[in-house]
Amino acid sequence: MPKQKYIKPIIIRHASAGMANKFGRPLTAIPTQRIEGIQIQELAANYGSPLFVLSVRELRQRYRELHRAFANRYPNFQIAYSYKTNYLKSVCSILHQEGAWAEVVSGFEYDIARDLGMPGNQIIFNGPYKKRDELKRAFIDGAIVNIDNYDELNVIESLADELGKTLEIGVRLNMNLNNPPWYKFGFNVESGQAYDVVRRAQSSGKVKVVGLHIHAGTYIDDLTIYQKAAAGILQFYQSIRNQLGVTLKYWDLGGGFASRNTLHWAYLPGEQTCPSYSQYADAISSTLMSIGLPPNEMPRLFIEPGRALVDEPFSLITKVVAEKRLPSGQRAVILDAGMNILSSVQWYKYGIQTVQDSGTMVEDTVLYGGLCMNIDVLNANVSLPQVRFGEYLLIPHVGAYNLSQSWQFIFLKPAVIAIEDGEVKVIKRAETREIVQAAEELPDDFRF
Ligand SMILES: Cc1ncc(COP(=O)(O)O)c(C=O)c1O
């Protein structure tokens, strides 16, 4: 028998808090092998890694639950999905199938909505920078336009002259609701600026204020902010109705609802702190309903959720491409996904799940992304079993902002697939170098 090669033993210190206990395995050591019934390893083998995976069932279900929570409490209610959160065509279109309108903040997003077949009068056009020709088209299409600043009002008044009609607008408000308040957008209520702009707009005869809009921030898990926002908009409406004769067609409470992800600075996990849809609906609608109008005279209530609809239905499959030990003794694992495709790692301490059975011995591990950049850390300290080169991990709840904010940097962007009723559909092909360089030119003078 040939002499066996000597292998130097390695002593690994395992975190006692992560050892299997009388309840069984630590959570990260319970493998998640399937998404919507399909083996994760099979998905990665067929579509590559990293890979974004959408559960269409969960997306539809979340929309329906959110809609039900508000429609049960408010008579005239409509969701407008915030495109910027994830404007993959399939995501927007599935939500439109379910009944969502579109909320867009640029001509680019407006075009996506129109291309998908959304009629103009089911598009809400927000944002601080809308170009004149985009505004013109929006008014011609009958879109809902919420104005952000006086310069925009001037442009819209000149469009009213050009189009020869009075244009209906909504006014975006900001209030001292959270810390720091979102004063960048719209007109301030407390200082009287919001009242002034409504008076100025009404007196011109060129525009008519028919809506009020507020969006106080994102990942707001404090329900009192919504109660204060609703109370503030209600009080503001009462003053402009009584003093300026404004009758609202709608009020729009924006988005901002939290998902079940955990923020870096949060004390408790997001699973425990994220309010339910019903709690958000209660906070907003009970205040607005106190206006005491008959149901058929209530202004339509819009909300513009993004994160709370699309975060949970998406997961990211990623592969271990290397493991190493840091001088501190901490174990490190390098993944094939980085912050270029997971920009929300700035805010979230993402949960991590194993895919294969890697045993029950867990150890505090730092998860690095694959970018050649020191800041590319996906989780600075996660209790993980001994995942090895070539094994997969799953990062759940990655649907909000990552796909729309991802950067083309160092690596090509991965594919996105959607699964419904056991059927897999590619909704975005993996990027190729041809796609990335399609807009580039190499002038002859620069060739070597
Ligand atoms: C005007 C407006 N509406 C809706 C949203 C969606 O916010 P969230 O994804 O937090 O629901 C945003 C994003 O910040 C926004 O700016």
PDBQT file of the ligand as one rigid body, heavy atoms in Angstrom, charges set to zero:
ROOT
HETATM    1  C1  LIG A 501     -41.885  59.242  -4.998  1.00  0.00    +0.000 C 
HETATM    2  C2  LIG A 501     -41.583  57.851  -4.583  1.00  0.00    +0.000 A 
HETATM    3  N1  LIG A 501     -42.590  56.969  -4.494  1.00  0.00    +0.000 NA
HETATM    4  C3  LIG A 501     -42.363  55.678  -4.140  1.00  0.00    +0.000 A 
HETATM    5  C4  LIG A 501     -41.097  55.234  -3.836  1.00  0.00    +0.000 A 
HETATM    6  C5  LIG A 501     -40.917  53.788  -3.433  1.00  0.00    +0.000 C 
HETATM    7  O1  LIG A 501     -40.380  53.677  -2.169  1.00  0.00    +0.000 OA
HETATM    8  P1  LIG A 501     -40.245  52.253  -1.460  1.00  0.00    +0.000 P 
HETATM    9  O2  LIG A 501     -39.445  51.375  -2.366  1.00  0.00    +0.000 OA
HETATM   10  O3  LIG A 501     -39.529  52.559  -0.196  1.00  0.00    +0.000 OA
HETATM   11  O4  LIG A 501     -41.621  51.734  -1.243  1.00  0.00    +0.000 OA
HETATM   12  C6  LIG A 501     -40.026  56.131  -3.900  1.00  0.00    +0.000 A 
HETATM   13  C7  LIG A 501     -38.656  55.706  -3.529  1.00  0.00    +0.000 C 
HETATM   14  O5  LIG A 501     -37.974  56.314  -2.753  1.00  0.00    +0.000 OA
HETATM   15  C8  LIG A 501     -40.271  57.468  -4.284  1.00  0.00    +0.000 A 
HETATM   16  O6  LIG A 501     -39.278  58.372  -4.388  1.00  0.00    +0.000 OA
ENDROOT
TORSDOF 0
